[in-house]
């Protein structure tokens, strides 16, 4: 699992039929200081996340399982909205 921030929405009226009904969000991974790292990605939203929220993201088979569609072409799924993060260093 990884932390990411929702930075936008993706609207696609023409897509693989196994993705129909899913909200697609644009995300970017973040580090422990909420600095963006990596590239922009598209993730399926399974929890009702919105722009600006920090979320928990799973990938690959975990994403397909979380979305309940084992055969769907999913790379990433949002499975949680983060309220707080506490770290001890």
N, C-alpha and C positions, 0 to 999 in steps of 0.2 A: 504494500500500500504506500501511497505517496500523498503529500499535501500539494494542492494546487489552488489557484485562484481563478474564479470564473471571470473572464474578461469580455464576454460577448455571447451572442446567439448566432446560430447557423440555421437558415431556412432553406430547405431543399424540397421542392415539390416533386421532383423526379429523383427517385432513389430506389435502391434495392428493396423489394417488397418486405424483406425481413426486418427492415428498419422503420416501416410505417408505424406510426403511433408513438414513436419516441421523440422526446424533445432533445435536440442536439445543442450542446453548449461549447463555446470556444474557451479553452482553459490554457493555463501556463503553469508549470511546476514552480514552486517557491522553495527557498531555503528556510532555515530556522529564524531568519530575520525578516521574512516575507519579501525578500528580493527575488525577482523573477530569474529563473534559470531555464535553459533549454528553449526549445521551439514552441510555437503555438500548436495546440492539438485540438481535435474535436472529440468530445466524449458524450456518451449517452447519459442522460440524467435519469436516475431511478428514485430520486428523493425530493424533487421540487426545488432545486437550488436556483439561485438567481445571480445576476451580475454583481460583482464585488465581493461575493462570499468566498471564504476559504473552505475547501471541500477535501474529502478523502476520495482518492481515485484508485481503482484496481485495474489491472491490465490482463490481456490475453484471455485465457480460459476463465479466469475469475470474473472478467467483465461480461463474458457471455453468460456465465452462470448467474451473476447478479441481475442481469436483465431478463433472465428466464427464457433465453433463446440460444440454445447451445449451437445452432447452425448459423447464427447471424454473423455477418462480417464486422465484428466489433473488436476494436483494439483497446478501448478505455471506457470505463463506466464510473460515474459518480455514485458513491454508495453512502456518503455521510456529509452532513454540513457541520463544520467545526464551530463550537461555541468559544472555547478557549484552548490554549496550548500552554502547558507549564513544563519548563525544563530546568534541570539543575545541572550546573556545569562545574 
